[in-house]
Every structure is written in structure tokens, then in C-alpha cells.
Amino acid sequence: MAHAEELRVVESAGPPASDLAREAWLLERAADGEPSLLLASWPGPVAVLGFGQPAEDADLAWCRRHGVTVLRRLTGGTGVVHRGDLGVGLALPAEHPWAKGIVSLYGRFLEVLEPALRELGSRASRIAEPRRGSRVRSPVCFLDQLADTLAIDGRKAVGCAQTRRRGAVLVHAAVLLGLDAELYSRIFRVPADEVRAGLTPALPGVPPGEVGREVAAAMSRALGLAPVLCAPEPVPQRFLEPYASARWAPVPDRRDRHAEPAGRSDPG
């Protein structure tokens, strides 16, 4: 276990189901007093649904035919297509000062993430007047532009979500580094022009590893913790088991053999 003065920084390239299960494991470790930062990037494409999002928001038959993995994450919100983008997951004990409120956690997290991205040349910034796009929520995380958003010229470049459980919190950001509007359109049945109007990369063409290193350095400084880079450890099977079920892996990655028999319905 890490010391309280340290922030475990884990960089991972997948498999995607293992990294999503890893977030449940990091939550458990945070509840024991071990803060962690997960930086994950996958070649994809992988469609990741929010915790409570209907699987049918994605065209599962099309995804099966075209080899697009569809998985579910612990945090809320709606769908993101990961293809060389960067996922940033910060797990903290529930008693940490950052973790006291939902809105304040987003604020502290984005207060660090925004200047870190700007240091690399991004123009992404907080939305001055957060707005909700529609009474009927889009299956893609761009019509809702709330306080948990970084945007460029009104288009979402970074979306965040969080979850709280068992003495810990997890706040997660998807940092877009590219955009395939046609792929979003196929997966989520949303016109490609609407996708282009709602989403834009935060740092097009910048390698995810470079972005992750800048984010890790900034997050460590803000938290007052020494960053400790750790290789991804094998995720315990009890966190992987749910990803053998249809709820957590509506279209599983057949190349990922980490999750074997179906088991518990909820990671962690």
C-alpha cells in the first residue's frame, strides 16, 4: 500500500475491460487510504456506456458485426467512443477535502485538468454558463454541457463523471484526442453532423502518454502528493467477473481473456 504522502500513478493500454474493472479496485484501495490516478488509453474502438445508460443506446448488432467492443463504466453519464483518447480516473478516500461534494469535486478536478491541457496547447476551458441540451438526453455525451465539462468554441472536448461508494470517490474524465464523427454516428445512431457540432478534440494529434504525464504532474502538485509511477498490476478476478456478463460487456472484446465465468453483477 502507498503511503498517504504518495499518489499512485498507473498508466495502462488495456485491455479495456481490465482497466474499467481496475477503477473498482482503485476505489477499494482509496477507501483504505491509498489515492490513485489511472491514465488509460486504448487503440479501440471501444464504446463505453455510463453506469445507468441503456445498452440499447448503442447499435449492438452493428458493433458485433464490425468488431466494436461495448463496455460499461462505474461512473454515470452517457456514451463515449475511445480510440486513442485518454481516460483519467482519480480515486480518493471519501474524507479527502476534494471529495466533500459532487460539484466541488468536479471543480477541483477541472481546475487542475484545464491548465494541464492548456500547457500542451489546448484551448479547452470551463463553460461560463453550463446548459442542458435537451429534455431527451442524447446517448452521446455532448448535448449536455454542464459544470463537469471543458469545451472549445462551444464544443465538448472533455467530459467528466463520478461515483461514490464504500468510503471512496472516483472522478473520471474522457479527454478527446481525436474524433471520428462517422463512427459515433454508426454506434449511437446520431447524425454525424450533430456529433461534429457537439464534440471536438482537446489536443488533436498529441500522444496520450504525453498528455497523461502532464496531467499526472499537475494533479500530484495540486494534491500535495508525490507521484509514484506504478506498472499495471493484474486486476483481481472478483473485479473482472462482471465483465463476463451482458450488463457490463454488452459486446465483449473477444481478445480479452481476463474475464472468465460470469459472476457478481456489480464490480467491487
Backbone torsions as a table, in degrees:
resi	resn	phi	psi	omega
1	MET	NA	141.6	179.2
2	ALA	-71.1	155.5	173.5
3	HIS	-74.9	158.4	-177.8
4	ALA	-63.3	-20.1	-179.3
5	GLU	-86.6	2.2	-175.1
6	GLU	-116.0	151.7	171.4
7	LEU	-116.9	113.5	175.8
8	ARG	-70.0	126.2	178.1
9	VAL	-114.8	118.1	-177.0
10	VAL	-115.0	119.9	174.6
11	GLU	-102.3	129.6	-176.5
12	SER	-141.2	145.7	175.7
13	ALA	-111.4	21.5	177.1
14	GLY	104.4	-169.6	5.1
15	PRO	-60.9	153.2	-175.8
16	PRO	-57.3	-44.6	-179.7
17	ALA	-62.3	-36.2	178.4
18	SER	-65.7	-39.2	180.0
19	ASP	-70.3	-37.2	176.5
20	LEU	-66.8	-39.3	175.1
21	ALA	-67.1	-32.5	179.5
22	ARG	-60.4	-33.7	179.7
23	GLU	-62.6	-37.0	176.0
24	ALA	-64.3	-38.5	178.5
25	TRP	-66.6	-42.0	179.5
26	LEU	-65.2	-33.5	174.3
27	LEU	-60.1	-45.7	180.0
28	GLU	-62.5	-41.2	-179.8
29	ARG	-69.2	-34.7	176.5
30	ALA	-64.4	-36.8	177.7
31	ALA	-63.3	-24.0	175.9
32	ASP	-90.4	8.5	174.8
33	GLY	97.0	15.1	-176.3
34	GLU	-113.9	99.8	177.4
35	PRO	-73.2	145.2	-177.4
36	SER	-143.0	153.0	173.9
37	LEU	-125.6	121.5	177.8
38	LEU	-104.8	126.5	176.0
39	LEU	-115.8	109.7	-173.4
40	ALA	-124.4	135.8	175.4
41	SER	-142.4	133.2	-177.2
42	TRP	-125.6	143.2	178.1
43	PRO	-64.0	-29.6	172.6
44	GLY	64.0	-157.9	2.7
45	PRO	-77.7	144.2	177.4
46	VAL	-133.1	122.9	174.5
47	ALA	-91.5	124.4	-178.5
48	VAL	-114.2	121.1	-179.1
49	LEU	-92.6	154.2	173.1
50	GLY	-70.9	162.5	-173.9
51	PHE	-52.6	-46.4	-176.1
52	GLY	-101.8	8.8	-175.5
53	GLN	-75.2	135.7	176.6
54	PRO	-61.8	134.3	178.1
55	ALA	-60.5	-28.9	-177.2
56	GLU	-71.1	-6.7	172.3
57	ASP	-61.6	-26.1	176.2
58	ALA	-98.8	148.5	175.1
59	ASP	-79.7	87.8	-172.8
60	LEU	-64.6	-36.7	180.0
61	ALA	-64.2	-43.4	178.5
62	TRP	-63.8	-41.6	-179.9
63	CYS	-62.6	-40.5	177.9
64	ARG	-62.5	-44.3	-177.5
65	ARG	-64.3	-33.2	-173.0
66	HIS	-106.6	11.8	173.8
67	GLY	69.1	31.2	177.4
68	VAL	-97.1	116.0	178.0
69	THR	-69.6	139.5	176.0
70	VAL	-125.5	120.4	-176.7
71	LEU	-130.4	168.3	179.3
72	ARG	-119.1	144.4	179.0
73	ARG	-106.6	168.9	179.9
74	LEU	-73.2	-29.1	-174.9
75	THR	-88.8	165.1	-174.4
76	GLY	-81.1	-158.0	179.9
77	GLY	88.2	-163.1	-175.9
78	THR	-124.0	-166.2	-162.1
79	GLY	-78.6	146.4	175.2
80	VAL	-133.0	140.1	173.2
81	VAL	-101.6	118.2	179.7
82	HIS	-96.6	123.6	176.4
83	ARG	-149.0	82.3	-177.0
84	GLY	78.2	13.7	176.8
85	ASP	-86.0	-175.6	-178.6
86	LEU	-121.9	126.0	170.5
87	GLY	-99.3	131.3	-179.5
88	VAL	-120.7	114.1	180.0
89	GLY	-119.4	120.8	179.7
90	LEU	-111.6	120.0	178.7
91	ALA	-108.4	126.7	-177.6
92	LEU	-132.6	150.4	171.6
93	PRO	-60.1	147.0	-177.3
94	ALA	-61.6	-23.9	-179.0
95	GLU	-86.8	-1.3	178.8
96	HIS	-64.3	142.5	-178.6
97	PRO	-54.9	-33.4	178.7
98	TRP	-66.9	-23.9	-167.7
99	ALA	-91.9	5.7	-169.9
100	LYS	-68.2	-32.8	-178.6
101	GLY	-140.2	155.6	-178.2
102	ILE	-64.1	-53.0	-177.3
103	VAL	-66.5	-41.4	-178.5
104	SER	-66.4	-33.1	177.3
105	LEU	-65.0	-44.9	175.3
106	TYR	-57.4	-43.0	-178.0
107	GLY	-61.3	-48.5	-179.4
108	ARG	-63.7	-41.0	-179.4
109	PHE	-62.5	-48.4	-176.8
110	LEU	-74.9	-25.6	175.2
111	GLU	-63.2	-24.6	176.9
112	VAL	-92.5	-42.9	-174.8
113	LEU	-66.3	-41.4	-177.1
114	GLU	-58.4	-54.6	-179.6
115	PRO	-67.2	-28.1	177.0
116	ALA	-63.5	-42.4	178.3
117	LEU	-70.0	-37.3	178.7
118	ARG	-65.5	-31.4	177.8
119	GLU	-59.7	-27.7	179.8
120	LEU	-94.9	3.4	175.8
121	GLY	107.4	2.8	179.5
122	SER	-74.7	151.5	173.7
123	ARG	-104.6	12.1	-177.5
124	ALA	-65.9	138.3	-179.7
125	SER	-150.4	165.2	177.0
126	ARG	-62.8	147.9	177.1
127	ILE	-79.8	126.7	-176.8
128	ALA	-65.2	-39.2	-179.7
129	GLU	-127.9	87.0	-179.2
130	PRO	-55.8	141.0	-179.3
131	ARG	-137.5	154.7	173.5
132	ARG	-101.4	130.4	-170.4
133	GLY	-72.4	-32.8	-170.8
134	SER	-165.2	154.3	173.8
135	ARG	-67.8	-31.6	176.5
136	VAL	-95.3	111.1	-171.9
137	ARG	-72.1	135.4	177.4
138	SER	-68.2	148.0	173.6
139	PRO	-71.1	-12.5	179.4
140	VAL	-107.4	143.3	-171.4
141	CYS	-82.7	58.0	175.7
142	PHE	-131.3	-22.1	-179.7
143	LEU	-73.9	-29.0	174.7
144	ASP	-88.7	113.0	177.6
145	GLN	-118.5	93.5	-173.5
146	LEU	-108.7	-161.5	-177.1
147	ALA	-71.2	-11.2	-178.3
148	ASP	-97.0	35.1	-170.6
149	THR	-131.4	142.6	162.8
150	LEU	-114.0	136.3	-174.4
151	ALA	-135.2	160.6	174.9
152	ILE	-128.2	118.6	-179.8
153	ASP	51.9	41.6	177.0
154	GLY	80.5	1.0	178.9
155	ARG	-109.4	137.7	-173.7
156	LYS	-71.9	129.4	178.3
157	ALA	-114.9	-26.3	179.0
158	VAL	-139.4	128.3	174.4
159	GLY	-120.4	147.0	-177.1
160	CYS	-125.6	157.7	173.6
161	ALA	-152.4	164.1	178.9
162	GLN	-148.5	164.6	173.8
163	THR	-144.3	153.8	-179.2
164	ARG	-132.3	128.8	179.3
165	ARG	-165.2	145.4	168.5
166	ARG	47.3	47.1	173.6
167	GLY	81.3	17.9	-179.4
168	ALA	-151.2	162.9	175.4
169	VAL	-128.4	151.1	174.3
170	LEU	-130.3	123.0	172.7
171	VAL	-115.1	133.8	-169.5
172	HIS	-129.0	140.2	175.3
173	ALA	-125.1	139.5	168.9
174	ALA	-105.3	115.2	-179.2
175	VAL	-101.7	111.2	-179.0
176	LEU	-73.8	126.0	177.1
177	LEU	-112.7	-3.5	176.2
178	GLY	-162.4	172.5	-179.8
179	LEU	-150.3	120.3	172.4
180	ASP	-110.4	90.3	-175.1
181	ALA	-63.3	-35.3	-180.0
182	GLU	-66.1	-37.3	179.0
183	LEU	-67.0	-45.2	174.4
184	TYR	-55.0	-44.0	-177.9
185	SER	-61.3	-44.5	179.8
186	ARG	-64.5	-45.6	-174.8
187	ILE	-69.8	-44.9	-171.0
188	PHE	-107.5	4.4	176.2
189	ARG	58.2	41.0	177.5
190	VAL	-116.1	135.3	179.8
191	PRO	-53.8	137.0	-177.4
192	ALA	-60.2	-34.3	179.3
193	ASP	-64.0	-35.4	177.2
194	GLU	-67.5	-37.0	177.6
195	VAL	-62.9	-46.8	-179.8
196	ARG	-63.0	-33.5	-179.9
197	ALA	-74.9	-19.5	-175.6
198	GLY	-108.1	-20.1	-175.4
199	LEU	-127.4	151.1	173.9
200	THR	-156.0	148.2	178.2
201	PRO	-66.6	142.7	174.9
202	ALA	-73.3	-39.3	-177.7
203	LEU	-144.7	76.5	-176.7
204	PRO	-60.1	129.7	175.8
205	GLY	83.7	-7.0	179.5
206	VAL	-82.8	129.2	-178.1
207	PRO	-60.1	139.4	-179.1
208	PRO	-59.4	-32.4	178.9
209	GLY	-63.2	-39.1	178.4
210	GLU	-66.0	-41.9	178.1
211	VAL	-64.3	-44.3	-179.2
212	GLY	-60.4	-40.6	-179.8
213	ARG	-64.2	-40.8	179.2
214	GLU	-66.0	-42.0	179.5
215	VAL	-64.4	-44.0	-178.8
216	ALA	-62.2	-42.3	180.0
217	ALA	-64.0	-44.2	-179.0
218	ALA	-67.0	-41.4	-178.5
219	MET	-66.6	-40.1	179.2
220	SER	-62.4	-44.1	179.3
221	ARG	-62.0	-44.3	-177.0
222	ALA	-65.6	-34.8	-179.8
223	LEU	-82.6	-13.7	-177.0
224	GLY	70.9	32.4	-177.9
225	LEU	-120.9	148.5	177.5
226	ALA	-81.4	124.2	179.6
227	PRO	-72.3	134.3	177.4
228	VAL	-124.8	107.9	-178.5
229	LEU	-74.6	125.0	-177.2
230	CYS	-123.1	137.5	173.6
231	ALA	-68.4	148.1	178.7
232	PRO	-61.5	123.7	176.5
233	GLU	-86.1	153.1	174.7
234	PRO	-57.9	132.1	-178.7
235	VAL	-77.1	131.2	178.1
236	PRO	-55.8	143.9	-173.9
237	GLN	-57.5	-32.5	-177.1
238	ARG	-64.7	-24.1	175.5
239	PHE	-85.4	-24.0	-179.8
240	LEU	-83.4	-28.1	-172.9
241	GLU	-53.1	-42.8	-179.0
242	PRO	-57.6	-28.8	-177.1
243	TYR	-76.6	5.3	167.2
244	ALA	-94.2	1.3	-179.0
245	SER	-104.6	157.3	-177.5
246	ALA	-67.9	-28.8	179.8
247	ARG	-65.1	-45.0	-174.9
248	TRP	-89.3	-20.8	177.8
249	ALA	-137.2	74.9	-179.9
250	PRO	-56.1	-36.1	171.9
251	VAL	-132.1	94.3	-174.2
252	PRO	-70.8	157.6	172.5
253	ASP	-82.7	108.8	-176.3
254	ARG	-67.9	-12.6	177.0
255	ARG	-82.6	-13.8	-177.7
256	ASP	-92.0	109.9	-178.4
257	ARG	-101.9	13.1	-178.8
258	HIS	-70.2	-39.5	-178.4
259	ALA	-90.7	120.8	-177.2
260	GLU	-104.4	-106.5	-175.8
261	PRO	-72.4	146.0	176.2
262	ALA	-63.8	139.2	-178.4
263	GLY	-139.6	-119.7	-175.7
264	ARG	-65.5	153.5	-176.1
265	SER	-88.4	-5.6	-174.2
266	ASP	-142.4	117.0	179.3
267	PRO	-57.9	133.8	177.9
268	GLY	81.5	NA	NA
